[in-house]
């Protein structure tokens, strides 16, 4: 169990990093941490879900910043409504309801990013984005 915890801690450290590395370096650290975590778990027998959760939360935090998400979300937001209008009669009702909810959430994400004073360094701002991303 201690080996699993140690490799999970390494994965968490790699995932949270100092934020100064470029995306490729962060990805390499995460892949390395996953590899060492998997090797440690194979020897220990039981997977440590908490360590994996920490790893994936760290990955998602790295990927859910404004620099990574704003442009794709803005583009999706700009195209979603016209597409929904044009395809309303072609899409099954259940799918249409789901797409409309997704369009609303995407618009909320873009609006949050556009708020004056938004900062990835603000835990409340990051939490709001993360919460909405989970709903999409």
C-alpha positions, 0 to 999 in steps of 0.5 A: 500500500505504501508503494501505491501511495508513493507512486500516487503522490508522484503522479499528483506532484507531476499533475499539479507541477509548478505551472511553468512548464509547457504542455508537452513537459506536463504531459510527459511528467503525467505519462511518466507518473502513470507508468510508475503508478501502474508498475507499483500497483501491479506489484501491490495487487490492488489499484488505489482509486484515490491516487488515480483520482488525484492524478486525473483531477490534476490532469483535468486542472491542467487542461481546464485553464482558459488558455486551453479552453477559451477558443474551442469553447467560443467557437463551439458556442458560436456554432451551436445555436445555428446548428440547433436551429437548422437541425431541430427537426432532424434530431430525436427529441431526447438528443435535442434536449441534451444538445440544448443543455450542452449549448447552455453550459458551453455559453455559461463557460464562455461567459465565465471566461469573459467575466472581468477579473476572471483568473485561472489562479482564482480557485473559485473561478477554476471551480466554476469552470470545472463544475460546468465542464463536468456537466458537459 
